[in-house]
């Protein structure tokens, strides 16, 4: 499930589900639908507890489409699994968003 909140021409999206090949198609349609109607987007990734290469491709495609339109898309509150896959594939610089890893104490609580 994706929660989408519109604030003028800015959209705030919170992804509350897995980002795997099984969800990628429907998620793509939902995000791109919101994307067409806004001038800036924030995507909160804090609730993503599983992501695979299809989910990463979706994040890359959204960022690429935004750059083509010269529209800012910011990924915020990256969950540990999102940070891991971004670093695993070495695409952290492409995203240009600040990646914050939770402390080991927070991760175990």
N, CA, C and O atoms as a printed pandas DataFrame, in Angstrom:
     atom_number atom_name residue_name chain_id  residue_number  x_coord  y_coord  z_coord
0              1         N          UNK        A               1    0.833   -1.185    0.000
1              2        CA          UNK        A               1    0.000    0.000    0.000
2              3         C          UNK        A               1    0.877    1.249    0.000
3              4         O          UNK        A               1    1.897    1.308    0.687
4              5         N          UNK        A               2    0.472    2.221   -0.764
5              6        CA          UNK        A               2    1.172    3.498   -0.803
6              7         C          UNK        A               2    0.194    4.574   -0.345
7              8         O          UNK        A               2   -0.897    4.712   -0.899
8              9         N          UNK        A               3    0.590    5.326    0.658
9             10        CA          UNK        A               3   -0.210    6.465    1.106
10            11         C          UNK        A               3    0.304    7.688    0.360
11            12         O          UNK        A               3    1.505    7.958    0.350
12            13         N          UNK        A               4   -0.600    8.419   -0.257
13            14        CA          UNK        A               4   -0.212    9.614   -1.004
14            15         C          UNK        A               4   -0.967   10.806   -0.438
15            16         O          UNK        A               4   -2.193   10.802   -0.331
16            17         N          UNK        A               5   -0.200   11.818   -0.082
17            18        CA          UNK        A               5   -0.785   13.049    0.456
18            19         C          UNK        A               5   -0.331   14.201   -0.431
19            20         O          UNK        A               5    0.860   14.370   -0.690
20            21         N          UNK        A               6   -1.278   14.976   -0.882
21            22        CA          UNK        A               6   -0.966   16.099   -1.755
22            23         C          UNK        A               6   -0.923   17.382   -0.941
23            24         O          UNK        A               6   -1.833   17.680   -0.168
24            25         N          UNK        A               7    0.161   18.138   -1.135
25            26        CA          UNK        A               7    0.315   19.441   -0.487
26            27         C          UNK        A               7    0.599   20.453   -1.594
27            28         O          UNK        A               7    1.758   20.710   -1.922
28            29         N          UNK        A               8   -0.445   21.018   -2.162
29            30        CA          UNK        A               8   -0.283   21.914   -3.308
30            31         C          UNK        A               8    0.221   21.120   -4.503
31            32         O          UNK        A               8   -0.433   20.179   -4.955
32            33         N          UNK        A               9    1.385   21.504   -5.012
33            34        CA          UNK        A               9    1.969   20.776   -6.149
34            35         C          UNK        A               9    3.006   19.757   -5.691
35            36         O          UNK        A               9    3.657   19.115   -6.515
36            37         N          UNK        A              10    3.161   19.609   -4.375
37            38        CA          UNK        A              10    4.097   18.629   -3.820
38            39         C          UNK        A              10    3.314   17.413   -3.324
39            40         O          UNK        A              10    2.268   17.548   -2.688
40            41         N          UNK        A              11    3.835   16.234   -3.623
41            42        CA          UNK        A              11    3.231   14.989   -3.161
42            43         C          UNK        A              11    4.163   14.325   -2.157
43            44         O          UNK        A              11    5.380   14.298   -2.342
44            45         N          UNK        A              12    3.580   13.794   -1.103
45            46        CA          UNK        A              12    4.307   13.017   -0.111
46            47         C          UNK        A              12    3.765   11.596   -0.193
47            48         O          UNK        A              12    2.570   11.370   -0.001
48            49         N          UNK        A              13    4.638   10.649   -0.474
49            50        CA          UNK        A              13    4.232    9.248   -0.603
50            51         C          UNK        A              13    4.949    8.424    0.453
51            52         O          UNK        A              13    6.157    8.563    0.644
52            53         N          UNK        A              14    4.207    7.570    1.135
53            54        CA          UNK        A              14    4.805    6.633    2.075
54            55         C          UNK        A              14    4.514    5.227    1.572
55            56         O          UNK        A              14    3.358    4.837    1.407
56            57         N          UNK        A              15    5.585    4.471    1.330
57            58        CA          UNK        A              15    5.429    3.102    0.872
58            59         C          UNK        A              15    5.366    2.202    2.097
59            60         O          UNK        A              15    6.319    2.124    2.871
60            61         N          UNK        A              16    4.236    1.524    2.266
61            62        CA          UNK        A              16    3.984    0.696    3.448
62            63         C          UNK        A              16    3.925   -0.784    3.097
63            64         O          UNK        A              16    3.136   -1.530    3.677
64            65         N          UNK        A              17    4.743   -1.206    2.163
65            66        CA          UNK        A              17    4.732   -2.609    1.773
66            67         C          UNK        A              17    6.084   -3.004    1.207
67            68         O          UNK        A              17    6.994   -2.184    1.088
68            69         N          UNK        A              18    6.192   -4.258    0.868
69            70        CA          UNK        A              18    7.402   -4.782    0.252
70            71         C          UNK        A              18    7.550   -4.185   -1.136
71            72         O          UNK        A              18    6.561   -3.864   -1.796
72            73         N          UNK        A              19    8.786   -4.041   -1.568
73            74        CA          UNK        A              19    9.067   -3.560   -2.918
74            75         C          UNK        A              19    9.780   -4.680   -3.670
75            76         O          UNK        A              19   10.995   -4.643   -3.864
76            77         N          UNK        A              20    9.003   -5.671   -4.085
77            78        CA          UNK        A              20    9.573   -6.804   -4.799
78            79         C          UNK        A              20    8.904   -6.927   -6.158
79            80         O          UNK        A              20    7.991   -6.171   -6.490
80            81         N          UNK        A              21    9.367   -7.875   -6.922
81            82        CA          UNK        A              21    8.820   -8.081   -8.261
82            83         C          UNK        A              21    7.311   -8.299   -8.233
83            84         O          UNK        A              21    6.620   -7.983   -9.202
84            85         N          UNK        A              22    6.804   -8.832   -7.138
85            86        CA          UNK        A              22    5.376   -9.121   -7.037
86            87         C          UNK        A              22    4.528   -7.860   -6.875
87            88         O          UNK        A              22    3.353   -7.862   -7.242
88            89         N          UNK        A              23    5.094   -6.801   -6.340
89            90        CA          UNK        A              23    4.369   -5.551   -6.145
90            91         C          UNK        A              23    4.761   -4.472   -7.156
91            92         O          UNK        A              23    4.069   -3.461   -7.272
92            93         N          UNK        A              24    5.851   -4.672   -7.883
93            94        CA          UNK        A              24    6.454   -3.608   -8.691
94            95         C          UNK        A              24    5.507   -3.020   -9.739
95            96         O          UNK        A              24    5.464   -1.801   -9.906
96            97         N          UNK        A              25    4.758   -3.849  -10.439
97            98        CA          UNK        A              25    3.882   -3.344  -11.493
98            99         C          UNK        A              25    2.805   -2.413  -10.967
99           100         O          UNK        A              25    2.636   -1.301  -11.467
100          101         N          UNK        A              26    2.083   -2.867   -9.963
101          102        CA          UNK        A              26    1.013   -2.045   -9.386
102          103         C          UNK        A              26    1.585   -0.803   -8.714
103          104         O          UNK        A              26    1.010    0.282   -8.803
104          105         N          UNK        A              27    2.712   -0.969   -8.047
105          106        CA          UNK        A              27    3.343    0.155   -7.370
106          107         C          UNK        A              27    3.809    1.200   -8.386
107          108         O          UNK        A              27    3.677    2.402   -8.157
108          109         N          UNK        A              28    4.350    0.733   -9.500
109          110        CA          UNK        A              28    4.802    1.637  -10.562
110          111         C          UNK        A              28    3.627    2.472  -11.072
111          112         O          UNK        A              28    3.740    3.689  -11.215
112          113         N          UNK        A              29    2.514    1.821  -11.341
113          114        CA          UNK        A              29    1.342    2.533  -11.844
114          115         C          UNK        A              29    0.864    3.589  -10.849
115          116         O          UNK        A              29    0.513    4.704  -11.236
116          117         N          UNK        A              30    0.855    3.234   -9.579
117          118        CA          UNK        A              30    0.384    4.162   -8.540
118          119         C          UNK        A              30    1.334    5.349   -8.384
119          120         O          UNK        A              30    0.890    6.494   -8.304
120          121         N          UNK        A              31    2.635    5.080   -8.341
121          122        CA          UNK        A              31    3.609    6.167   -8.188
122          123         C          UNK        A              31    3.656    7.062   -9.420
123          124         O          UNK        A              31    3.713    8.285   -9.291
124          125         N          UNK        A              32    3.634    6.475  -10.606
125          126        CA          UNK        A              32    3.671    7.281  -11.816
126          127         C          UNK        A              32    2.389    8.080  -12.001
127          128         O          UNK        A              32    2.416    9.169  -12.575
128          129         N          UNK        A              33    1.264    7.551  -11.520
129          130        CA          UNK        A              33    0.026    8.309  -11.553
130          131         C          UNK        A              33    0.132    9.574  -10.711
131          132         O          UNK        A              33   -0.280   10.649  -11.148
132          133         N          UNK        A              34    0.674    9.453   -9.524
133          134        CA          UNK        A              34    0.883   10.620   -8.661
134          135         C          UNK        A              34    1.936   11.542   -9.260
135          136         O          UNK        A              34    1.817   12.765   -9.184
136          137         N          UNK        A              35    2.950   10.961   -9.847
137          138        CA          UNK        A              35    4.066   11.688  -10.430
138          139         C          UNK        A              35    3.596   12.654  -11.524
139          140         O          UNK        A              35    4.128   13.758  -11.647
140          141         N          UNK        A              36    2.618   12.247  -12.303
141          142        CA          UNK        A              36    2.138   13.076  -13.416
142          143         C          UNK        A              36    1.476   14.361  -12.939
143          144         O          UNK        A              36    1.459   15.356  -13.663
144          145         N          UNK        A              37    0.938   14.348  -11.738
145          146        CA          UNK        A              37    0.153   15.479  -11.246
146          147         C          UNK        A              37    0.908   16.394  -10.291
147          148         O          UNK        A              37    0.292   17.265   -9.676
148          149         N          UNK        A              38    2.210   16.228  -10.146
149          150        CA          UNK        A              38    2.918   17.042   -9.158
150          151         C          UNK        A              38    4.157   17.691   -9.761
151          152         O          UNK        A              38    4.584   17.364  -10.869
152          153         N          UNK        A              39    4.711   18.613   -9.002
153          154        CA          UNK        A              39    5.933   19.292   -9.421
154          155         C          UNK        A              39    7.105   18.939   -8.511
155          156         O          UNK        A              39    8.252   19.270   -8.812
156          157         N          UNK        A              40    6.816   18.272   -7.409
157          158        CA          UNK        A              40    7.858   17.818   -6.488
158          159         C          UNK        A              40    7.285   16.640   -5.698
159          160         O          UNK        A              40    6.098   16.615   -5.372
160          161         N          UNK        A              41    8.153   15.662   -5.395
161          162        CA          UNK        A              41    7.677   14.472   -4.691
162          163         C          UNK        A              41    8.691   14.040   -3.642
163          164         O          UNK        A              41    9.900   14.048   -3.873
164          165         N          UNK        A              42    8.163   13.662   -2.479
165          166        CA          UNK        A              42    8.954   13.017   -1.439
166          167         C          UNK        A              42    8.410   11.610   -1.269
167          168         O          UNK        A              42    7.200   11.404   -1.176
168          169         N          UNK        A              43    9.319   10.644   -1.228
169          170        CA          UNK        A              43    8.912    9.254   -1.063
170          171         C          UNK        A              43    9.565    8.726    0.214
171          172         O          UNK        A              43   10.788    8.615    0.298
172          173         N          UNK        A              44    8.738    8.404    1.198
173          174        CA          UNK        A              44    9.192    7.906    2.492
174          175         C          UNK        A              44    9.350    6.385    2.399
175          176         O          UNK        A              44    8.389    5.665    2.124
176          177         N          UNK        A              45   10.573    5.912    2.633
177          178        CA          UNK        A              45   10.889    4.492    2.507
178          179         C          UNK        A              45   11.068    3.799    3.859
179          180         O          UNK        A              45   11.596    2.689    3.920
180          181         N          UNK        A              46   10.637    4.441    4.932
181          182        CA          UNK        A              46   10.886    3.918    6.277
182          183         C          UNK        A              46   10.165    2.606    6.573
183          184         O          UNK        A              46   10.625    1.833    7.414
184          185         N          UNK        A              47    9.045    2.338    5.899
185          186        CA          UNK        A              47    8.268    1.135    6.188
186          187         C          UNK        A              47    8.551   -0.026    5.237
187          188         O          UNK        A              47    7.916   -1.077    5.329
188          189         N          UNK        A              48    9.500    0.164    4.326
189          190        CA          UNK        A              48    9.848   -0.903    3.388
190          191         C          UNK        A              48   10.687   -1.936    4.137
191          192         O          UNK        A              48   11.797   -1.639    4.578
192          193         N          UNK        A              49   10.151   -3.153    4.278
193          194        CA          UNK        A              49   10.875   -4.186    5.026
194          195         C          UNK        A              49   11.468   -5.262    4.128
195          196         O          UNK        A              49   12.152   -6.168    4.604
196          197         N          UNK        A              50   11.204   -5.163    2.823
197          198        CA          UNK        A              50   11.811   -6.090    1.865
198          199         C          UNK        A              50   11.866   -5.394    0.512
199          200         O          UNK        A              50   10.893   -4.771    0.088
200          201         N          UNK        A              51   13.003   -5.502   -0.160
201          202        CA          UNK        A              51   13.166   -4.915   -1.480
202          203         C          UNK        A              51   14.096   -5.804   -2.288
203          204         O          UNK        A              51   15.085   -6.320   -1.766
204          205         N          UNK        A              52   13.779   -5.979   -3.557
205          206        CA          UNK        A              52   14.653   -6.739   -4.440
206          207         C          UNK        A              52   15.049   -5.838   -5.611
207          208         O          UNK        A              52   14.778   -4.637   -5.589
208          209         N          UNK        A              53   15.682   -6.408   -6.621
209          210        CA          UNK        A              53   16.166   -5.592   -7.729
210          211         C          UNK        A              53   15.016   -4.922   -8.499
211          212         O          UNK        A              53   15.209   -3.845   -9.062
212          213         N          UNK        A              54   13.843   -5.530   -8.534
213          214        CA          UNK        A              54   12.691   -4.895   -9.195
214          215         C          UNK        A              54   12.272   -3.635   -8.443
215          216         O          UNK        A              54   11.937   -2.626   -9.063
216          217         N          UNK        A              55   12.288   -3.688   -7.120
217          218        CA          UNK        A              55   11.974   -2.509   -6.315
218          219         C          UNK        A              55   13.004   -1.415   -6.504
219          220         O          UNK        A              55   12.663   -0.236   -6.593
220          221         N          UNK        A              56   14.265   -1.810   -6.566
221          222        CA          UNK        A              56   15.333   -0.833   -6.807
222          223         C          UNK        A              56   15.175   -0.212   -8.187
223          224         O          UNK        A              56   15.347    0.996   -8.344
224          225         N          UNK        A              57   14.852   -1.021   -9.187
225          226        CA          UNK        A              57   14.640   -0.503  -10.543
226          227         C          UNK        A              57   13.496    0.508  -10.568
227          228         O          UNK        A              57   13.557    1.500  -11.295
228          229         N          UNK        A              58   12.468    0.262   -9.784
229          230        CA          UNK        A              58   11.359    1.204   -9.699
230          231         C          UNK        A              58   11.823    2.549   -9.139
231          232         O          UNK        A              58   11.452    3.601   -9.659
232          233         N          UNK        A              59   12.631    2.515   -8.082
233          234        CA          UNK        A              59   13.160    3.757   -7.513
234          235         C          UNK        A              59   14.055    4.479   -8.513
235          236         O          UNK        A              59   13.997    5.702   -8.635
236          237         N          UNK        A              60   14.884    3.719   -9.231
237          238        CA          UNK        A              60   15.758    4.309  -10.252
238          239         C          UNK        A              60   14.940    4.922  -11.391
239          240         O          UNK        A              60   15.250    6.021  -11.851
240          241         N          UNK        A              61   13.905    4.224  -11.846
241          242        CA          UNK        A              61   13.080    4.717  -12.951
242          243         C          UNK        A              61   12.344    6.000  -12.570
243          244         O          UNK        A              61   12.248    6.929  -13.372
244          245         N          UNK        A              62   11.827    6.044  -11.349
245          246        CA          UNK        A              62   11.132    7.245  -10.894
246          247         C          UNK        A              62   12.100    8.420  -10.829
247          248         O          UNK        A              62   11.766    9.527  -11.253
248          249         N          UNK        A              63   13.289    8.185  -10.303
249          250        CA          UNK        A              63   14.297    9.243  -10.210
250          251         C          UNK        A              63   14.707    9.705  -11.610
251          252         O          UNK        A              63   14.854   10.903  -11.850
252          253         N          UNK        A              64   14.891    8.754  -12.535
253          254        CA          UNK        A              64   15.275    9.096  -13.905
254          255         C          UNK        A              64   14.183    9.922  -14.592
255          256         O          UNK        A              64   14.478   10.931  -15.231
256          257         N          UNK        A              65   12.940    9.499  -14.462
257          258        CA          UNK        A              65   11.823   10.248  -15.055
258          259         C          UNK        A              65   11.745   11.655  -14.490
259          260         O          UNK        A              65   11.457   12.607  -15.216
260          261         N          UNK        A              66   11.999   11.785  -13.203
261          262        CA          UNK        A              66   11.967   13.096  -12.563
262          263         C          UNK        A              66   13.083   13.995  -13.102
263          264         O          UNK        A              66   12.863   15.180  -13.352
264          265         N          UNK        A              67   14.275   13.432  -13.281
265          266        CA          UNK        A              67   15.383   14.224  -13.830
266          267         C          UNK        A              67   15.067   14.688  -15.245
267          268         O          UNK        A              67   15.396   15.811  -15.624
268          269         N          UNK        A              68   14.429   13.822  -16.020
269          270        CA          UNK        A              68   14.044   14.178  -17.385
270          271         C          UNK        A              68   13.078   15.356  -17.384
271          272         O          UNK        A              68   13.155   16.231  -18.246
272          273         N          UNK        A              69   12.175   15.374  -16.420
273          274        CA          UNK        A              69   11.191   16.468  -16.289
274          275         C          UNK        A              69   11.725   17.643  -15.480
275          276         O          UNK        A              69   11.021   18.635  -15.290
276          277         N          UNK        A              70   12.952   17.544  -15.006
277          278        CA          UNK        A              70   13.550   18.550  -14.122
278          279         C          UNK        A              70   12.660   18.799  -12.900
279          280         O          UNK        A              70   12.416   19.933  -12.488
280          281         N          UNK        A              71   12.194   17.691  -12.350
281          282        CA          UNK        A              71   11.322   17.729  -11.188
282          283         C          UNK        A              71   12.025   17.027  -10.029
283          284         O          UNK        A              71   12.521   15.913  -10.196
284          285         N          UNK        A              72   12.076   17.653   -8.869
285          286        CA          UNK        A              72   12.727   16.989   -7.736
286          287         C          UNK        A              72   11.920   15.828   -7.169
287          288         O          UNK        A              72   10.723   15.953   -6.913
288          289         N          UNK        A              73   12.590   14.704   -6.977
289          290        CA          UNK        A              73   12.048   13.561   -6.245
290          291         C          UNK        A              73   13.062   13.234   -5.170
291          292         O          UNK        A              73   14.233   12.995   -5.463
292          293         N          UNK        A              74   12.614   13.224   -3.926
293          294        CA          UNK        A              74   13.497   12.954   -2.800
294          295         C          UNK        A              74   13.048   11.683   -2.098
295          296         O          UNK        A              74   11.878   11.538   -1.743
296          297         N          UNK        A              75   13.976   10.774   -1.902
297          298        CA          UNK        A              75   13.714    9.587   -1.099
298          299         C          UNK        A              75   14.177    9.897    0.307
299          300         O          UNK        A              75   15.310   10.332    0.517
300          301         N          UNK        A              76   13.297    9.672    1.270
301          302        CA          UNK        A              76   13.611   10.026    2.653
302          303         C          UNK        A              76   13.379    8.832    3.570
303          304         O          UNK        A              76   12.671    7.888    3.219
304          305         N          UNK        A              77   13.981    8.890    4.739
305          306        CA          UNK        A              77   13.777    7.879    5.787
306          307         C          UNK        A              77   14.001    6.453    5.274
307          308         O          UNK        A              77   13.176    5.568    5.499
308          309         N          UNK        A              78   15.105    6.246    4.596
309          310        CA          UNK        A              78   15.417    4.927    4.035
310          311         C          UNK        A              78   15.482    3.877    5.135
311          312         O          UNK        A              78   16.181    4.057    6.132
312          313         N          UNK        A              79   14.758    2.788    4.956
313          314        CA          UNK        A              79   14.851    1.679    5.912
314          315         C          UNK        A              79   16.196    0.977    5.704
315          316         O          UNK        A              79   16.822    1.144    4.657
316          317         N          UNK        A              80   16.645    0.197    6.688
317          318        CA          UNK        A              80   17.932   -0.498    6.539
318          319         C          UNK        A              80   18.016   -1.389    5.292
319          320         O          UNK        A              80   19.074   -1.468    4.667
320          321         N          UNK        A              81   16.918   -2.058    4.922
321          322        CA          UNK        A              81   16.972   -2.923    3.733
322          323         C          UNK        A              81   17.112   -2.105    2.455
323          324         O          UNK        A              81   17.747   -2.555    1.501
324          325         N          UNK        A              82   16.528   -0.914    2.426
325          326        CA          UNK        A              82   16.663   -0.041    1.264
326          327         C          UNK        A              82   18.105    0.462    1.166
327          328         O          UNK        A              82   18.695    0.460    0.085
328          329         N          UNK        A              83   18.661    0.886    2.286
329          330        CA          UNK        A              83   20.049    1.338    2.292
330          331         C          UNK        A              83   20.972    0.212    1.831
331          332         O          UNK        A              83   21.889    0.442    1.042
332          333         N          UNK        A              84   20.732   -1.000    2.318
333          334        CA          UNK        A              84   21.580   -2.138    1.938
334          335         C          UNK        A              84   21.569   -2.393    0.440
335          336         O          UNK        A              84   22.630   -2.602   -0.149
336          337         N          UNK        A              85   20.402   -2.382   -0.192
337          338        CA          UNK        A              85   20.359   -2.687   -1.623
338          339         C          UNK        A              85   20.944   -1.545   -2.447
339          340         O          UNK        A              85   21.581   -1.786   -3.473
340          341         N          UNK        A              86   20.738   -0.315   -2.012
341          342        CA          UNK        A              86   21.314    0.833   -2.719
342          343         C          UNK        A              86   22.840    0.744   -2.679
343          344         O          UNK        A              86   23.506    0.976   -3.688
344          345         N          UNK        A              87   23.386    0.407   -1.516
345          346        CA          UNK        A              87   24.837    0.283   -1.389
346          347         C          UNK        A              87   25.361   -0.964   -2.097
347          348         O          UNK        A              87   26.441   -0.925   -2.686
348          349         N          UNK        A              88   24.623   -2.054   -2.049
349          350        CA          UNK        A              88   25.025   -3.290   -2.712
350          351         C          UNK        A              88   25.211   -3.075   -4.220
351          352         O          UNK        A              88   26.175   -3.566   -4.808
352          353         N          UNK        A              89   24.291   -2.346   -4.829
353          354        CA          UNK        A              89   24.360   -2.088   -6.267
354          355         C          UNK        A              89   25.187   -0.843   -6.597
355          356         O          UNK        A              89   25.395   -0.536   -7.771
356          357         N          UNK        A              90   25.656   -0.129   -5.579
357          358        CA          UNK        A              90   26.532    1.033   -5.789
358          359         C          UNK        A              90   25.849    2.211   -6.471
359          360         O          UNK        A              90   26.483    2.930   -7.242
360          361         N          UNK        A              91   24.563    2.416   -6.195
361          362        CA          UNK        A              91   23.828    3.497   -6.849
362          363         C          UNK        A              91   23.506    4.655   -5.903
363          364         O          UNK        A              91   22.697    5.520   -6.236
364          365         N          UNK        A              92   24.132    4.673   -4.734
365          366        CA          UNK        A              92   23.827    5.721   -3.765
366          367         C          UNK        A              92   24.117    7.111   -4.320
367          368         O          UNK        A              92   23.354    8.039   -4.053
368          369         N          UNK        A              93   25.189    7.284   -5.080
369          370        CA          UNK        A              93   25.511    8.597   -5.650
370          371         C          UNK        A              93   24.467    9.021   -6.684
371          372         O          UNK        A              93   24.164   10.208   -6.800
372          373         N          UNK        A              94   23.918    8.076   -7.426
373          374        CA          UNK        A              94   22.905    8.398   -8.436
374          375         C          UNK        A              94   21.667    9.015   -7.790
375          376         O          UNK        A              94   21.089    9.960   -8.327
376          377         N          UNK        A              95   21.265    8.488   -6.656
377          378        CA          UNK        A              95   20.068    8.996   -6.008
378          379         C          UNK        A              95   20.266   10.413   -5.480
379          380         O          UNK        A              95   19.347   11.231   -5.543
380          381         N          UNK        A              96   21.441   10.708   -4.967
381          382        CA          UNK        A              96   21.704   12.049   -4.474
382          383         C          UNK        A              96   20.986   12.394   -3.183
383          384         O          UNK        A              96   21.006   13.549   -2.757
384          385         N          UNK        A              97   20.356   11.423   -2.555
385          386        CA          UNK        A              97   19.659   11.653   -1.291
386          387         C          UNK        A              97   20.561   11.205   -0.146
387          388         O          UNK        A              97   21.369   10.290   -0.298
388          389         N          UNK        A              98   20.412   11.853    0.982
389          390        CA          UNK        A              98   21.195   11.475    2.147
390          391         C          UNK        A              98   20.709   10.141    2.693
391          392         O          UNK        A              98   19.522    9.969    2.968
392          393         N          UNK        A              99   21.628    9.204    2.849
393          394        CA          UNK        A              99   21.294    7.899    3.413
394          395         C          UNK        A              99   21.750    7.876    4.860
395          396         O          UNK        A              99   22.929    8.072    5.152
396          397         N          UNK        A             100   20.822    7.638    5.752
397          398        CA          UNK        A             100   21.140    7.572    7.169
398          399         C          UNK        A             100   20.894    6.159    7.659
399          400         O          UNK        A             100   19.774    5.654    7.584
400          401         N          UNK        A             101   21.936    5.524    8.159
401          402        CA          UNK        A             101   21.797    4.188    8.737
402          403         C          UNK        A             101   21.418    4.338   10.198
403          404         O          UNK        A             101   21.986    5.176   10.898
404          405         N          UNK        A             102   20.475    3.548   10.669
405          406        CA          UNK        A             102   20.161    3.588   12.101
406          407         C          UNK        A             102   21.340    3.040   12.895
407          408         O          UNK        A             102   22.101    2.209   12.399
408          409         N          UNK        A             103   21.484    3.508   14.116
409          410        CA          UNK        A             103   22.551    2.992   14.947
410          411         C          UNK        A             103   22.278    1.517   15.257
411          412         O          UNK        A             103   21.142    1.059   15.135
412          413         N          UNK        A             104   23.299    0.785   15.649
413          414        CA          UNK        A             104   23.105   -0.622   15.974
414          415         C          UNK        A             104   22.132   -0.785   17.135
415          416         O          UNK        A             104   21.403   -1.775   17.196
416          417         N          UNK        A             105   22.113    0.155   18.038
417          418        CA          UNK        A             105   21.190    0.105   19.167
418          419         C          UNK        A             105   19.753    0.233   18.671
419          420         O          UNK        A             105   18.879   -0.515   19.109
420          421         N          UNK        A             106   19.498    1.179   17.756
421          422        CA          UNK        A             106   18.153    1.353   17.206
422          423         C          UNK        A             106   17.724    0.140   16.404
423          424         O          UNK        A             106   16.565   -0.270   16.474
424          425         N          UNK        A             107   18.634   -0.436   15.649
425          426        CA          UNK        A             107   18.306   -1.566   14.786
426          427         C          UNK        A             107   17.904   -2.796   15.580
427          428         O          UNK        A             107   17.108   -3.605   15.104
428          429         N          UNK        A             108   18.445   -2.950   16.788
429          430        CA          UNK        A             108   18.145   -4.136   17.571
430          431         C          UNK        A             108   16.951   -3.945   18.500
431          432         O          UNK        A             108   16.445   -4.917   19.061
432          433         N          UNK        A             109   16.490   -2.692   18.672
433          434        CA          UNK        A             109   15.338   -2.431   19.545
434          435         C          UNK        A             109   14.042   -2.616   18.822
435          436         O          UNK        A             109   12.976   -2.437   19.410
